[in-house]
Amino acid sequence: YIADCAVGSEPTGNLTTWTWVSTNRHLTKVVDDLATLFAP
Protein backbone atom coordinates (compact mmCIF):
# COMPACT_ATOMS: atom_id res chain seq x y z
CA TYR A 1 0.00 0.00 0.00
CA ILE A 2 2.78 2.43 0.88
CA ALA A 3 4.58 1.79 -2.39
CA ASP A 4 1.31 2.26 -4.29
CA CYS A 5 0.72 5.59 -2.53
CA ALA A 6 4.22 6.69 -3.47
CA VAL A 7 3.57 6.17 -7.18
CA GLY A 8 0.07 7.60 -7.00
CA SER A 9 -1.90 4.45 -7.80
CA GLU A 10 -3.62 4.47 -4.37
CA PRO A 11 -5.15 7.39 -2.48
CA THR A 12 -3.35 8.45 0.68
CA GLY A 13 -6.24 7.33 2.86
CA ASN A 14 -7.18 8.48 6.34
CA LEU A 15 -6.19 7.79 9.95
CA THR A 16 -7.96 4.42 9.97
CA THR A 17 -6.12 3.32 6.84
CA TRP A 18 -2.73 4.36 8.19
CA THR A 19 -3.41 2.69 11.54
CA TRP A 20 -4.15 -0.54 9.67
CA VAL A 21 -1.06 -0.13 7.46
CA SER A 22 1.28 0.52 10.38
CA THR A 23 -0.15 -2.35 12.45
CA ASN A 24 0.19 -4.71 9.50
CA ARG A 25 3.78 -3.59 8.90
CA HIS A 26 4.66 -3.99 12.57
CA LEU A 27 3.20 -7.49 12.84
CA THR A 28 4.95 -8.55 9.64
CA LYS A 29 8.29 -7.27 10.98
CA VAL A 30 7.85 -9.01 14.34
CA VAL A 31 6.95 -12.34 12.73
CA ASP A 32 9.92 -12.09 10.34
CA ASP A 33 12.26 -11.23 13.22
CA LEU A 34 10.99 -14.13 15.33
CA ALA A 35 11.39 -16.54 12.43
CA THR A 36 14.99 -15.39 11.96
CA LEU A 37 15.75 -15.47 15.68
CA PHE A 38 14.79 -19.11 16.07
CA ALA A 39 16.04 -20.35 12.69
CA PRO A 40 18.64 -23.13 12.82
N, C-alpha and C positions, 0 to 999 in steps of 0.2 A: 504494500500500500504506500509506503513512504517513497519508494522508488517511482511508483506511478504518479504520485503527487509532484515529485521533482520534475518529471517530464511533461506534466500538464494533462495526463490522460485520466486523472481522478481529481475530483474536487477536494479542497483542503479539509472539508468536514467541520465538525464542531467539537465541543469538549467531550461529549460522549464517545465520539469516534476516536479521538486521540487517547482517551482513557483506555479504550479497548485495545488500540494499537500498542500502547506502551506496556500494558499488562501482558499481551500476547508476546511481545518482544522479550520481556523480562522472564516469563515462564520458559520460553524457548532457550534462552541463554542459560538459565539454571539447569534445565534438563541436559543440555549439551555439556555443561561443566561437570555435572554429576556423572555422566556417562564417561567422560574423559578421566575423571578422578579415580574411578573404580575399574578402569580398563586394565587388562593384564599387560 
